[in-house]
Amino acid sequence: MKMHIKLFSLARLSQFFLSWVLIAAGCSTAPITLEKKAASDDKDLVMRSPGGNLTVTVSVAPDGRLSYAISDRGVMVLPPSPLGLTVDGVDLGVGAKFAGKPSVRKMDETYSIFGNHVRARNHAVEAEIPMVTDGKKFALVVRAYDDGAAVRYLLPAEAKEMGGEATAWNLPADAAKVAWMDFSQCYEGLSHVTALADVPENKPVMGPLTIQTRGYFLSISEADNENFSDMALVRHDRGLTANFPFSPKGWTIKSRADEARPGVLNGTYRGRSASPWRTTVVAHDLTGLVNSDLLMSLCPPPAAGSDFSWVKPGRCLWQWWSIGAPLYEDQRNWYDAAAKLKWEYYLIDDGWRYWKQPGKDSWTLLKEVMAYGHGDGVKTLVWVNSKEMRNAQSRRAYLEKVKTCGADGIKIDFHPDPTADYMQWYMGAMQDCAELKLTVNFHGSVKPSGLRRTYPNDITREAVRGDEYQMSRYHRVMPLQQDVSLPFTRPLAGPSDITPVMMNPDELKTAGFTWPHELAQAIVVQSSVTHFADQYKFYAGSPMEDLFRDIPVVWDETRVPACTEMGEIVAYARRKGNVWWLGVMNGAQECEVKIPLDFLKTGARGTLIYDHPTTDGAVDRREQSVSPSDVLTLKLRPAGGFVARFAR
């Protein structure tokens, strides 16, 4: 079916612009049109998502300022916002002109993922729009999904120096709440939910940011960052602008020489050097927001012929949070405990490199320990400081040595600033680990940008303020708002290794978190390998031991009940197979909420875990039959919580 472009007076556009006719088989409306601006001969380029509900409008103002806007079902959710990238001293968004006919393509594919559900759909319309500014030819690439939009720049062929970026998000007047994170080199700042006016002005904050408006949730971030400095955001009045806090003076546009080899992503798109995608997820509710796969869909699929069937999610014991450095003599006990809990992994954390026995160095002992674990049926992850592998050669040699010892995965910690150069290092590390069949957990690192689609072995990351910040030996106490603000910031970028579920009553008493609150962390914050924080004795011997043995870490379906309020209370209902799990975490204020069980398809046997009314370090456990018509009423204390498992 042939779809024609809507044409108006084109007096100020090139003659070839007049002849746009786009083939859009299967689209309900033409995917891209030209529409006349009011009171001028200037034109807006309007793209429509595959379902037709979402539109992205690209404009060039009379003064040459390039901008974009997003509407959903006729509602402008993102008012006109500047576009621009400073290359070799020229802001490409100032004085810009359309320079040719856009090329349009459609995509509709599905792929498997670990996370909130098992299949993702990449269904979008994309336009590559030739542009020219001050003689520099570039292209603006716009992609429209039914649940959001993204833009990126294809750089001028002669580009040498990157100076900054003007891409912005001007927020609508009805923006009510914003979930944001403090500036942090490794994304370990606190999460907050505030009014827009209370987001720091003229200083960077970390993304993703979530904005709640009347009837919508918007999430702002980036995708497919292969060789750009990591993007933060700076607020100016009602706008947020892309910012490079780790490269404030810009950088030279080049590939890192020691990473230049087949398979290592190098920041190109369709054969041209490109910026990362600047992304806006648009959702009508929190369920839609949490389930968006937009960041991953903007990234390339795995290389042809890749096999990632060996990548397995799972639960993991580790000892650093609870007791510090691992003791060689104690390792078999941890493996045995993991096997008893039927958990898939054990992490040997920092400290193993100091092991010594007569005639045996740390590597020999590491190999012996991992062999014992494999005999228990438990896979091993090994910690390393990134300073031992800062170039491609030393990294590959180290990873090969770890693999030879029997490791199934690597945890790489203490990363330097995520500059353009070091982002290329991440690409090489993921490729190395894929070739060696090692899962990788980047700790003390940059946020993910959807590239776990390309590399499913990038199975989780820290880049988050997790339970390491509730620890008595470092005199750390977590604010009660953290757990109910965090789900709407960093976790929206991908799996988040918060090392959940503290159980030691002595550790919890400073903040007053309850056991149900702690277990709910592992349901709400998804991590495809979940490192449970505490000593195994608190899991294997607890009144929730059967739940610890069974709790999944990846899900078939996820819903966010309506009682959830960013910054106040969080509830997630997740399904694995025929079993539903419900996790609820309360913030700083006592509250009562009602949760309909309409996500259940049939009646089920419920295991309900309430806060104990009088005793810390205990739970009120109940077993009862439930039906889809039931409504749970929960009275929650500050820092309290609730967990339920519903099985047929």
QUIFEN-V714987 format. One record per helix or strand of 3 or more residues. SS is the DSSP state (helix for helix, strand for strand). FROM is the first residue (numbers start at 1). LEN is the number of residues. If there is no record, write none. Layout:
SS;FROM;LEN
SS;FROM;LEN
This chain:
strand;2;3
helix;15;5
strand;21;3
strand;32;5
strand;43;6
strand;54;7
strand;66;7
strand;75;8
strand;85;3
strand;96;3
strand;103;10
strand;119;15
strand;136;10
strand;148;7
strand;161;5
strand;168;4
strand;177;5
strand;191;4
helix;196;3
strand;204;10
strand;216;8
strand;232;5
strand;239;5
helix;257;3
strand;272;3
strand;277;7
helix;286;5
helix;294;4
strand;314;4
helix;320;4
helix;328;14
strand;345;4
helix;352;3
helix;362;14
strand;379;7
helix;386;4
helix;392;14
strand;409;5
helix;420;17
strand;439;4
strand;458;4
helix;467;3
helix;472;3
helix;482;5
helix;490;4
helix;505;4
helix;515;10
strand;529;4
helix;537;4
helix;545;6
strand;557;3
strand;569;8
strand;579;8
strand;591;6
strand;604;8
strand;619;8
strand;631;6
strand;641;7
